[in-house]
Every structure is written in C-alpha cells, then in structure tokens.
Amino acid sequence: MLQKETGTRFAFVPYRGGGPAMQDLVAGQIDLMIIQAAVALPQVRAGAIKAYAVTAGSRFAAAPDIPTVDEAGLPGIHISGWFALFAPKGTPKPVIGKLNAAVVEALADANVRARLATLGQEIFPREQQTPEALAAYHKAEIEKWWPIIKAANIKGE
C-alpha cells in the first residue's frame, strides 16, 4: 500500500517478530519499519529512532507530538494493528457473552486503560466492544486488505 501510494519501491525483509526487526532498525541495518506503537514508542522516547507519522486518522494520546500520515503528506495510508479475542466456531453464545463481559470490564478499568494508553493502544468505545462490532470490523479489514494482498501477489509461507 505504501509503495503504491508513494510510487516507491523497497525491499521487504521478513522477520520473526517486532523485537528482532526493531533491533535492526536501531542498529541501522534497515531504514524503515511500520510497526505497532507499543514496539516503537519506547525507542522513539529514548531517541534511538525517529517516528515520522502514525498510520491512523488521529494522533495517539500517548504520542501527541507525532503527526498523522494525513498531516505528514500521505493522506489515507491508514494501517492499524489491533487486538481481539476470538473463540472457536460454534462456541456457545453464553460463553462468548461471558468472555466479552470480562473484556469490557477489564477495558473499563482505569489502570488497564492508562497502561494501554502508554503503549499507544487505542481502546474502541464501549459500543464497539461487542462480538457483532468485532465481526463487522474484521469484515471491513478483510475487504480493505484483500485487494492489496492480491495485487501484490502476497502468499502465506
């Protein structure tokens, strides 16, 4: 997506996780990385790397001095990492309801919210913390990324 929108080409270097990739970025072995804020912010705060933009439509509360991609001149390059809990297909609805209630309760806790905020994690509003909202979001993400994956001929390995 970034290459297409900017007309650039760069080599993709596969890593077995954000930690090894971040080590190589800090060491100057690679020049660019798009990664979740939780991995990048400690290095940004330490001055080891420079953050050019957040790939979101709004600035992160945990890093308000970093502009959005829209502000940095790449409007619409919105790439977000997100977390969700999934259960096996056929899990009884009461079990899903109980799991969801526990997650909602945890995400309402001020200490949990504060810790996630320091990691650069945005918490969806309460009305979006439902299995139905997750299904709709997941579907929208597939619809957004599948054409890009196909066009780039990306294959699972």
Summary of the structure (lengths in Angstrom):
residues: 157
radius of gyration: 17.7
end to end distance: 20.0
largest distance: 50.5
contacts: 324
relative contact order: 0.10
helix: 48%
strand: 1%
